[in-house]
């Protein structure tokens, strides 16, 4: 009987974790492992109306004990539509590993 209760409890604990990870994906945040085997995240900065400063704030929220910046990508992308109109946008992302 006790094993059944532990299994049920473990299942209930897993639900919020799944919901949390699902919520991250919807925000342009992907959980992964860093080069040192610690918890890491890739944060898409320009999606969802985020500025680069917002990405660093999100990194602090995701890693309350601190983080290392593993990589930061910042580039300007251009696109030409069928009518020849050119538009450009920034593509910024941050790869961090929690301490």
Buried (B, 14 or more C-beta within 10 A) or exposed (E): EEEEEEEEEEEEEEEEEEEEEEEBEEEBBBEEEBEEEEBBBBBBBBEEEBEBEBBBEBBEEBBEEEBBEBEBEEEEEEEEEEEEEEEEEEEBBBBBBBE
